[in-house]
Amino acid sequence: MVVAEAWCEGPVLRFRCADPGRRLAGVRLHSSVFRADLRFRDGAWVLRRERPPVQRLEYRLELLHPDGRRQVVEQPELRFPGYQEPDWLSLPTAPGVWRRLDGMRVWSPRVGADRVLVAHDGPEYDRRGGLGRFTAASIGSGRVSPYHLVLLETADRDRRYSADPGYARALALEALPRIRARLGGRPVIGAGVSLGALAMLHAQRRHPQAFAGVFLQSGSYFQARHDHQESGFRHFRRIVRFTSRMRHETAGPAIPATLTCGAAEENLANNRDMADALRIQGYAVAFAENPDAHTWTGWRDALHPHLTDLLQRVWRD
């Protein structure tokens, strides 16, 4: 049985995995921010690390046995002083119903609504990012006007969400018209995380009439100067070309856009660059760096106030 512990001492993180008989050949820590090997000292594997700019840390330990076996042991999330879960997790929710619509999962409030939010990676955004709970709580508390939530998904995510013109066309010219015909005639607000954020911005850029606003979390706006570590991704060059075009445009089909990114993410510079580029092109940009990493919980924690504010800005009437 592995006995492990982690704690914070001011600006320093400490990790300890007890191994009094030194039965392990090594211990490696994998976290949402960094990876590191622990060192054996006084009957335990230990690590001292400067605290990253986050309020919580997800991590697991990889145990290397002498016979070459590797064992991954999940660890409880490490929360730092000052971290608070979103208040909407405890707010009362508006009554609504889940249903299937043209193969998409949709939540609709029982009160009338003609506004629509569509989300890439929708089922996971709901299950791990709490988007459905956020929607019902935000409507129930009166923070935002009632709207329908549509959870989008695709079978070939890497290809379809990587600045693919075919996907952008199918979304804007086929899926969204069907959604509006069934749920409401207004242009929709689109949301996405990581590649899903990139794909939503790409679709808005190619088909601006379809969107009233975009909510983009930790977008994968790859640039050659920042993202050599991603160069093995099969659609890397296509994304780099799109990002480069976006950064060099001086005007565009501007709409309200909110971008969030974790302060400890390796693609923070790309999100800062994209926010700056969109501002130059006339987008009404709000950009927030949240104290987390590239995680679903981090994206969940940034929904309020940032998505709330975007919904209020776009749906003022």
C-alpha positions as CSV (number, residue, x, y, z in Angstrom):
1,M,0.0,0.0,0.0
2,V,1.4,3.4,-1.0
3,V,1.3,6.1,1.6
4,A,1.7,9.5,-0.1
5,E,1.1,13.1,1.0
6,A,1.5,16.6,-0.4
7,W,1.3,20.0,1.3
8,C,2.1,23.6,0.7
9,E,4.6,25.6,2.8
10,G,4.2,29.2,1.6
11,P,5.7,29.4,-1.9
12,V,6.9,25.8,-1.8
13,L,5.2,22.5,-2.6
14,R,6.3,19.3,-0.9
15,F,5.5,15.7,-1.9
16,R,6.4,12.6,0.0
17,C,5.8,8.9,-0.8
18,A,6.8,6.6,2.1
19,D,9.0,3.6,1.1
20,P,10.8,2.5,4.3
21,G,12.2,-0.8,2.7
22,R,13.0,0.9,-0.6
23,R,10.9,-1.5,-2.5
24,L,10.5,0.9,-5.4
25,A,13.0,1.7,-8.1
26,G,11.6,5.1,-8.6
27,V,8.6,7.5,-8.3
28,R,7.5,10.1,-10.8
29,L,4.9,12.8,-10.3
30,H,2.6,13.8,-13.1
31,S,0.6,16.9,-12.5
32,S,-1.6,19.3,-14.4
33,V,1.3,21.7,-14.4
34,F,4.6,19.8,-14.4
35,R,6.3,16.4,-14.2
36,A,9.2,15.5,-12.0
37,D,11.1,12.6,-10.5
38,L,11.1,12.2,-6.7
39,R,14.4,11.5,-4.9
40,F,14.9,8.8,-2.2
41,R,15.8,10.2,1.2
42,D,15.4,8.8,4.7
43,G,12.9,6.1,3.8
44,A,10.8,8.1,1.4
45,W,10.6,9.5,-2.1
46,V,10.5,13.3,-1.8
47,L,10.1,16.3,-4.0
48,R,10.4,20.0,-3.3
49,R,9.0,22.4,-5.9
50,E,8.2,26.0,-6.2
51,R,4.4,26.5,-6.2
52,P,3.1,27.3,-9.7
53,P,0.5,30.1,-10.3
54,V,-2.5,27.9,-9.5
55,Q,-5.0,27.5,-6.7
56,R,-5.3,23.8,-7.1
57,L,-3.2,21.0,-8.5
58,E,-4.3,17.7,-10.0
59,Y,-1.6,15.0,-9.8
60,R,-0.9,11.3,-9.8
61,L,2.2,9.2,-8.9
62,E,3.8,6.7,-11.2
63,L,5.6,4.0,-9.2
64,L,8.4,2.1,-10.9
65,H,9.0,-1.4,-9.5
66,P,12.3,-3.2,-9.7
67,D,10.9,-5.8,-12.2
68,G,10.1,-2.9,-14.6
69,R,6.3,-2.8,-13.8
70,R,4.8,0.7,-13.7
71,Q,1.9,1.5,-11.5
72,V,-0.1,4.7,-11.6
73,V,-1.7,5.9,-8.4
74,E,-4.3,8.7,-8.5
75,Q,-4.0,11.2,-5.7
76,P,-6.5,13.6,-4.2
77,E,-6.6,17.1,-5.7
78,L,-4.3,19.5,-3.8
79,R,-6.1,22.7,-2.9
80,F,-4.2,25.8,-1.8
81,P,-5.4,28.4,0.7
82,G,-7.9,30.8,-0.9
83,Y,-9.3,28.3,-3.4
84,Q,-13.1,28.3,-3.6
85,E,-15.4,26.3,-5.8
86,P,-17.9,28.3,-8.0
87,D,-20.9,29.5,-6.1
88,W,-23.3,28.3,-8.8
89,L,-22.6,24.7,-7.8
90,S,-24.8,25.4,-4.8
91,L,-27.4,27.7,-6.4
92,P,-30.9,26.4,-7.1
93,T,-31.4,25.4,-10.7
94,A,-34.1,26.4,-13.2
95,P,-36.4,23.5,-14.2
96,G,-35.7,22.1,-17.6
97,V,-35.5,19.0,-19.7
98,W,-32.8,17.1,-21.6
99,R,-33.7,15.7,-25.1
100,R,-32.2,14.6,-28.3
101,L,-32.4,16.9,-31.3
102,D,-31.0,15.8,-34.7
103,G,-28.5,13.6,-32.8
104,M,-27.5,16.4,-30.5
105,R,-28.2,16.5,-26.7
106,V,-30.1,19.6,-25.8
107,W,-31.2,21.1,-22.5
108,S,-34.1,23.5,-22.6
109,P,-35.6,25.5,-19.8
110,R,-39.3,25.0,-19.1
111,V,-39.9,28.8,-19.5
112,G,-39.8,30.1,-23.1
113,A,-36.4,30.8,-24.7
114,D,-35.2,31.7,-28.2
115,R,-31.5,32.1,-27.4
116,V,-29.0,29.3,-28.0
117,L,-25.5,28.4,-26.7
118,V,-23.7,25.6,-28.6
119,A,-20.6,24.0,-27.1
120,H,-17.9,21.9,-28.7
121,D,-17.0,18.7,-26.8
122,G,-20.4,19.2,-25.4
123,P,-21.0,15.9,-23.5
124,E,-17.6,16.2,-21.8
125,Y,-18.1,19.9,-21.2
126,D,-21.2,19.0,-19.4
127,R,-20.0,16.0,-17.5
128,R,-16.6,17.3,-16.5
129,G,-16.9,21.0,-16.9
130,G,-20.4,21.4,-15.4
131,L,-21.8,23.3,-18.3
132,G,-25.4,22.0,-17.9
133,R,-25.4,22.7,-14.2
134,F,-24.0,26.2,-14.8
135,T,-26.7,26.9,-17.4
136,A,-29.6,25.8,-15.1
137,A,-28.1,27.6,-12.1
138,S,-27.4,30.8,-14.0
139,I,-31.0,30.9,-15.4
140,G,-32.5,29.9,-12.1
141,S,-30.7,32.6,-10.2
142,G,-31.7,35.3,-12.7
143,R,-28.1,36.0,-13.7
144,V,-28.8,35.4,-17.4
145,S,-31.8,35.2,-19.7
146,P,-33.2,31.7,-20.4
147,Y,-31.5,29.9,-23.2
148,H,-31.1,26.5,-24.8
149,L,-27.8,24.6,-24.4
150,V,-26.8,22.4,-27.3
151,L,-24.0,19.9,-26.8
152,L,-22.0,19.3,-30.0
153,E,-19.7,16.3,-30.5
154,T,-17.7,14.9,-33.4
155,A,-16.2,11.4,-34.1
156,D,-12.9,12.7,-35.4
157,R,-12.1,15.5,-33.1
158,D,-8.4,16.0,-34.0
159,R,-9.3,16.6,-37.7
160,R,-12.6,18.3,-37.4
161,Y,-11.6,20.8,-34.7
162,S,-8.2,21.8,-36.2
163,A,-9.3,24.7,-38.5
164,D,-11.0,22.4,-40.9
165,P,-13.0,24.3,-43.5
166,G,-15.3,21.4,-44.1
167,Y,-16.3,21.2,-40.5
168,A,-16.8,25.0,-40.2
169,R,-19.1,24.9,-43.2
170,A,-21.1,22.0,-41.9
171,L,-21.5,23.7,-38.5
172,A,-22.4,27.1,-39.7
173,L,-24.4,26.3,-42.8
174,E,-26.1,23.0,-41.9
175,A,-26.2,22.3,-38.1
176,L,-26.8,25.8,-36.8
177,P,-29.7,26.6,-39.3
178,R,-31.4,23.4,-38.1
179,I,-30.8,24.3,-34.5
180,R,-32.2,27.9,-35.0
181,A,-35.2,26.6,-36.8
182,R,-36.1,24.3,-33.9
183,L,-35.0,26.4,-30.9
184,G,-34.8,30.1,-31.9
185,G,-34.0,32.3,-34.8
186,R,-31.2,34.4,-33.4
187,P,-27.5,33.9,-34.2
188,V,-26.0,31.6,-31.5
189,I,-23.2,32.0,-29.0
190,G,-20.5,29.3,-29.5
191,A,-18.2,27.9,-26.8
192,G,-15.3,25.6,-26.8
193,V,-12.1,24.6,-24.9
194,S,-8.6,23.8,-26.4
195,L,-9.1,22.5,-30.0
196,G,-12.8,23.1,-29.6
197,A,-12.2,26.8,-28.9
198,L,-9.9,27.0,-32.0
199,A,-12.6,25.4,-34.1
200,M,-15.3,27.7,-32.9
201,L,-13.2,30.8,-33.7
202,H,-12.4,29.3,-37.1
203,A,-16.1,28.7,-37.9
204,Q,-17.0,32.2,-36.8
205,R,-14.3,33.7,-38.9
206,R,-15.4,31.9,-42.0
207,H,-19.1,32.2,-41.4
208,P,-19.6,35.3,-39.2
209,Q,-23.4,35.6,-39.8
210,A,-23.9,32.5,-37.8
211,F,-22.6,33.8,-34.4
212,A,-23.5,36.5,-32.0
213,G,-20.6,35.8,-29.6
214,V,-17.9,33.3,-28.8
215,F,-16.6,31.9,-25.5
216,L,-13.1,30.4,-26.0
217,Q,-11.2,28.7,-23.2
218,S,-7.5,27.8,-23.6
219,G,-7.7,27.9,-27.3
220,S,-5.0,25.8,-29.2
221,Y,-3.8,28.7,-31.3
222,F,-0.5,27.1,-32.2
223,Q,2.4,29.2,-33.4
224,A,5.7,27.8,-34.6
225,R,7.6,30.1,-32.2
226,H,5.7,28.9,-29.1
227,D,4.7,25.4,-29.8
228,H,7.5,23.2,-31.1
229,Q,6.4,20.6,-28.6
230,E,3.1,20.3,-30.6
231,S,4.8,20.0,-34.0
232,G,4.1,16.3,-34.1
233,F,0.4,16.8,-34.2
234,R,-0.8,15.8,-37.6
235,H,-2.8,19.0,-38.2
236,F,-0.2,21.3,-36.7
237,R,0.7,23.2,-39.9
238,R,-3.0,23.9,-40.7
239,I,-3.6,25.4,-37.3
240,V,-0.4,27.5,-37.6
241,R,-1.5,28.8,-40.9
242,F,-4.9,29.8,-39.6
243,T,-3.4,31.4,-36.4
244,S,-0.8,33.3,-38.5
245,R,-3.6,34.7,-40.8
246,M,-5.6,35.8,-37.7
247,R,-2.7,37.5,-36.1
248,H,-1.8,39.5,-39.2
249,E,-5.4,40.7,-40.1
250,T,-6.2,44.3,-39.2
251,A,-10.0,44.0,-39.5
252,G,-12.5,41.3,-39.2
253,P,-16.1,40.2,-38.7
254,A,-16.0,41.4,-35.1
255,I,-18.4,40.2,-32.3
256,P,-18.2,40.0,-28.5
257,A,-15.5,37.4,-27.6
258,T,-14.4,36.2,-24.2
259,L,-11.1,34.2,-23.9
260,T,-9.9,32.5,-20.7
261,C,-6.7,30.6,-20.2
262,G,-4.9,29.1,-17.2
263,A,-2.0,31.1,-15.8
264,A,0.1,27.9,-15.6
265,E,-0.6,26.7,-19.2
266,E,2.1,26.4,-21.8
267,N,-0.2,28.0,-24.4
268,L,-0.8,31.1,-22.4
269,A,1.3,33.2,-24.7
270,N,-0.8,32.1,-27.7
271,N,-4.0,33.1,-26.0
272,R,-2.6,36.5,-25.1
273,D,-1.5,37.0,-28.7
274,M,-4.9,36.0,-30.0
275,A,-6.7,38.3,-27.6
276,D,-4.5,41.1,-28.8
277,A,-5.2,40.3,-32.4
278,L,-8.9,40.2,-32.0
279,R,-8.9,43.5,-30.3
280,I,-7.0,45.1,-33.2
281,Q,-9.7,43.7,-35.5
282,G,-12.5,45.3,-33.6
283,Y,-13.8,42.4,-31.5
284,A,-15.2,43.4,-28.1
285,V,-12.7,41.2,-26.2
286,A,-12.6,40.2,-22.6
287,F,-9.5,38.2,-21.6
288,A,-9.0,36.4,-18.2
289,E,-6.1,34.4,-16.9
290,N,-7.5,32.0,-14.3
291,P,-5.2,30.5,-11.6
292,D,-5.3,26.9,-13.0
293,A,-3.9,24.8,-15.8
294,H,-5.3,23.0,-18.9
295,T,-8.0,21.1,-16.9
296,W,-11.7,20.7,-17.0
297,T,-12.1,21.9,-13.4
298,G,-10.1,25.0,-14.3
299,W,-12.4,25.7,-17.2
300,R,-15.4,25.0,-15.0
301,D,-14.2,27.5,-12.4
302,A,-13.9,30.2,-15.1
303,L,-17.4,29.9,-16.3
304,H,-18.5,32.5,-13.8
305,P,-18.1,35.4,-14.1
306,H,-16.6,35.2,-17.6
307,L,-19.3,33.2,-19.5
308,T,-21.9,34.9,-17.4
309,D,-20.6,38.4,-18.5
310,L,-20.5,37.4,-22.2
311,L,-24.1,36.1,-22.1
312,Q,-25.2,39.3,-20.4
313,R,-23.3,41.4,-23.0
314,V,-24.8,39.6,-26.0
315,W,-28.3,39.0,-24.7
316,R,-29.1,42.4,-23.2
317,D,-32.7,42.5,-24.4
